[in-house]
Amino acid sequence: MNEQPDVVVVGAGPAGLAAAATLGRHGADVLVVDEQQRPGGQIYRQPPAGFTRPGRQAKAGRALLAEAESTPNVRWLPDSTAWGVFGTRAGLDDYAGPAPGPGRIRVGVHTPDGGRVLEPSALVLTAGAYDLPVPFPGWTLPGVLTAGGVQTFVKAQGLLPGHRFVLAGGHPLLLVVAAQLVDAGARVVEVAFSQHPRVLLPGPRDLLAAFGSAGKLAEGAAALRTLRRARVPIRFGTVIRSAHGDDALDSVNMSRVDSGGVLMPGTERIVGCDVLALGYGFVPSTELARQAGCAVDWRPGEGGWVVAHDAWMRTSVPGVSVAGELTGVAGAEQAEVEGRLAAYGTLQALGLLDADRASALARPVRRVLARRRRFAAAVLSRFAPAPATLGALVTDETVLCRCEEVRAGDIRQALAEHPHLGTANAVKLVTRAGMGLCQGRSCAPAVCGLIAAQTGRTPEQVGTFTAQPPVKPVPLDALAAAERHA
Ligand SMILES: Cc1cc2nc3c(=O)[nH]c(=O)nc-3n(C[C@H](O)[C@H](O)[C@H](O)COP(=O)(O)OP(=O)(O)OC[C@H]3O[C@@H](n4cnc5c(N)ncnc54)[C@H](O)[C@@H]3O)c2cc1C
């Protein structure tokens, strides 16, 4: 195997595992980079070695993990962060950018042994998604977490980050996480959905969409049974208005919303809890793809900005493919089949698979993909957060950018003082929102939504923050390695 791989896959979730296994089986040298210690991604997250009781989801991923781990030609770089993609269009050292093309891709990686620069012929980005952050008064208090974050405590470490849990938001993940908490011995005080119950009533098209996705429906039904047995109340048409506590969360103020998502006066109630887990949906991790120069599309029903691709999952940048949640949030099963398609496309580009054979192999995969897409679209259209609700929760005092401590009022004031401001990047330059350690991951949706609401511009006109390297915090040593390599 060459020291530099043919293909770098960033992300070892369902999409990355399927891509790596398929690429390796057809003779490509593959290096999988993932910041977790063990492969599996979010849903198939494996507990640390030595933990003896993996959960149901960890077990569900074992077949795919075994397939990838037993495939020849697949190497692993765990505990390693890909922090930048260069050479495709723009980078630290070639901002004007030579013509893009395979062979020019460089990926900056921070590993436990220091910084490295990988130079593959092709790159498959499968970096997944993260929880959609939703600001409201008190959301920065210790004890206010995302549902995915709470789940990570339970799945990765077998830990409960508190005693009394309220789960709120609008995504079906809330049911799964609540059931996992109950199974782990937690007290779940309440699960609150912002939607009204009639959103759950299936229509004929939904029944068609459910065909072939029995596994997901069974997972939801099992979670509901667990919650019913534990007598956990599940409320609809209910949102968190504010979180309270001196040094840490001790209660939340909940309120009812009408069927249009508008807060109903006089319906507030205080609920005691020390953890609030929020699950409003997911945002695709498009940072590395955007840094590479890949075109993106605005698809609010699929998480916001998603990476544009063709039928072989190839992006607008030669040599760079995508699969999984960064093509639109749609679940693990779709991620896996997209990973296989991305591999077939990449194998053709590398000359390891001819077009006829690739088309024949892809045919059954495309049929599964069509079914998964129908199911994902039916679920997502029901559980999309209502903009009316989310926008109404923020006051002028609410911090939107936690890294730089920029409040909603600061952004409103900047827009009022500088009427020409209208894009995310312009507002970032004036207010510093999005300039901190997280590079805007936790504030971009709220800041961009506020700019659009305030200026009357469309989300496409507002855009999002430029994805600057490093996309995640890494030591200076990682950047120095890239400098030495240049
Ligand atoms: C927190 C969370 C919890 C979820 N829980 C559930 C659930 O209970 N049930 C369910 O059905 N769905 C769940 N989902 C959705 C589900 O995980 C996804 O649909 C599925 O995992 C998508 O697969 P993927 O391969 O696209 O991405 P992921 O599984 O998210 O895998 C992406 C991988 O990329 C790695 N990565 C990202 N950026 C970098 C980088 N810069 N450098 C190196 N590695 C990187 C991550 O560590 C991760 O391992 C959850 C999603 C999230 C975000």
The ligand as an SDF file (V2000), in Angstrom:
LIG
                    3D

 53 58  0  0  0  0  0  0  0  0999 V2000
  -25.6520   13.5880   17.7710 C   0  0  0  0  0  0  0  0  0  0  0  0
  -26.4670   12.7320   16.8390 C   0  0  0  0  0  0  0  0  0  0  0  0
  -27.2140   11.6590   17.3320 C   0  0  0  0  0  0  0  0  0  0  0  0
  -27.9810   10.8650   16.4640 C   0  0  0  0  0  0  0  0  0  0  0  0
  -28.7340    9.8220   16.9620 N   0  0  0  0  0  0  0  0  0  0  0  0
  -29.5150    9.0970   16.1210 C   0  0  0  0  0  0  0  0  0  0  0  0
  -30.3530    8.0480   16.6000 C   0  0  0  0  0  0  0  0  0  0  0  0
  -30.3980    7.7790   17.7780 O   0  0  0  0  0  0  0  0  0  0  0  0
  -31.1210    7.3630   15.7140 N   0  0  0  0  0  0  0  0  0  0  0  0
  -31.0910    7.6450   14.3840 C   0  0  0  0  0  0  0  0  0  0  0  0
  -31.7970    6.9940   13.5980 O   0  0  0  0  0  0  0  0  0  0  0  0
  -30.3120    8.6470   13.9010 N   0  0  0  0  0  0  0  0  0  0  0  0
  -29.5410    9.3740   14.7450 C   0  0  0  0  0  0  0  0  0  0  0  0
  -28.7880   10.3990   14.2600 N   0  0  0  0  0  0  0  0  0  0  0  0
  -28.7600   10.5940   12.8250 C   0  0  0  0  0  0  0  0  0  0  0  0
  -27.7820    9.5330   12.2770 C   0  0  0  0  0  0  0  0  0  0  0  0
  -26.6880    9.4870   13.1090 O   0  0  0  0  0  0  0  0  0  0  0  0
  -27.3700    9.8510   10.9230 C   0  0  0  0  0  0  0  0  0  0  0  0
  -28.4880    9.7870   10.0890 O   0  0  0  0  0  0  0  0  0  0  0  0
  -26.3000    8.9080   10.3970 C   0  0  0  0  0  0  0  0  0  0  0  0
  -25.3670    8.5750   11.3650 O   0  0  0  0  0  0  0  0  0  0  0  0
  -25.6460    9.5860    9.2370 C   0  0  0  0  0  0  0  0  0  0  0  0
  -24.5140    8.9000    8.8590 O   0  0  0  0  0  0  0  0  0  0  0  0
  -23.2680    9.6860    8.2640 P   0  0  0  0  0  0  0  0  0  0  0  0
  -22.2930    8.6270    7.8950 O   0  0  0  0  0  0  0  0  0  0  0  0
  -23.7110   10.6390    7.2310 O   0  0  0  0  0  0  0  0  0  0  0  0
  -22.7220   10.5820    9.4570 O   0  0  0  0  0  0  0  0  0  0  0  0
  -22.2650   10.2620   10.9470 P   0  0  0  0  0  0  0  0  0  0  0  0
  -22.7690    8.9790   11.4390 O   0  0  0  0  0  0  0  0  0  0  0  0
  -22.5710   11.4840   11.7100 O   0  0  0  0  0  0  0  0  0  0  0  0
  -20.6900   10.1130   10.8040 O   0  0  0  0  0  0  0  0  0  0  0  0
  -19.8780   11.2100   10.5310 C   0  0  0  0  0  0  0  0  0  0  0  0
  -18.5110   10.9340   11.1260 C   0  0  0  0  0  0  0  0  0  0  0  0
  -17.6350   11.9460   10.6630 O   0  0  0  0  0  0  0  0  0  0  0  0
  -16.7520   12.2900   11.7070 C   0  0  0  0  0  0  0  0  0  0  0  0
  -16.2800   13.6460   11.4330 N   0  0  0  0  0  0  0  0  0  0  0  0
  -17.0240   14.7680   11.2410 C   0  0  0  0  0  0  0  0  0  0  0  0
  -16.2330   15.8110   10.9720 N   0  0  0  0  0  0  0  0  0  0  0  0
  -14.9570   15.3460   10.9930 C   0  0  0  0  0  0  0  0  0  0  0  0
  -13.6840   15.9530   10.7800 C   0  0  0  0  0  0  0  0  0  0  0  0
  -13.5660   17.2630   10.4710 N   0  0  0  0  0  0  0  0  0  0  0  0
  -12.5780   15.1840   10.9150 N   0  0  0  0  0  0  0  0  0  0  0  0
  -12.6790   13.8430   11.2250 C   0  0  0  0  0  0  0  0  0  0  0  0
  -13.8620   13.2240   11.4200 N   0  0  0  0  0  0  0  0  0  0  0  0
  -14.9780   13.9630   11.3020 C   0  0  0  0  0  0  0  0  0  0  0  0
  -17.5870   12.1720   12.9630 C   0  0  0  0  0  0  0  0  0  0  0  0
  -16.7610   11.9120   14.0840 O   0  0  0  0  0  0  0  0  0  0  0  0
  -18.4930   10.9810   12.6370 C   0  0  0  0  0  0  0  0  0  0  0  0
  -17.9470    9.7740   13.1490 O   0  0  0  0  0  0  0  0  0  0  0  0
  -27.9980   11.1730   15.0970 C   0  0  0  0  0  0  0  0  0  0  0  0
  -27.2400   12.2500   14.5990 C   0  0  0  0  0  0  0  0  0  0  0  0
  -26.4770   13.0130   15.4620 C   0  0  0  0  0  0  0  0  0  0  0  0
  -25.6890   14.1760   14.8940 C   0  0  0  0  0  0  0  0  0  0  0  0
  1  2  1  0
  2  3  1  0
  2 52  2  0
  3  4  2  0
  4  5  1  0
  4 50  1  0
  5  6  2  0
  6  7  1  0
  6 13  1  0
  7  8  2  0
  7  9  1  0
  9 10  1  0
 10 11  2  0
 10 12  1  0
 12 13  2  0
 13 14  1  0
 14 15  1  0
 14 50  1  0
 15 16  1  0
 16 17  1  0
 16 18  1  0
 18 19  1  0
 18 20  1  0
 20 21  1  0
 20 22  1  0
 22 23  1  0
 23 24  1  0
 24 25  2  0
 24 26  1  0
 24 27  1  0
 27 28  1  0
 28 29  2  0
 28 30  1  0
 28 31  1  0
 31 32  1  0
 32 33  1  0
 33 34  1  0
 33 48  1  0
 34 35  1  0
 35 36  1  0
 35 46  1  0
 36 37  1  0
 36 45  1  0
 37 38  2  0
 38 39  1  0
 39 40  1  0
 39 45  2  0
 40 41  1  0
 40 42  2  0
 42 43  1  0
 43 44  2  0
 44 45  1  0
 46 47  1  0
 46 48  1  0
 48 49  1  0
 50 51  2  0
 51 52  1  0
 52 53  1  0
M  END
$$$$
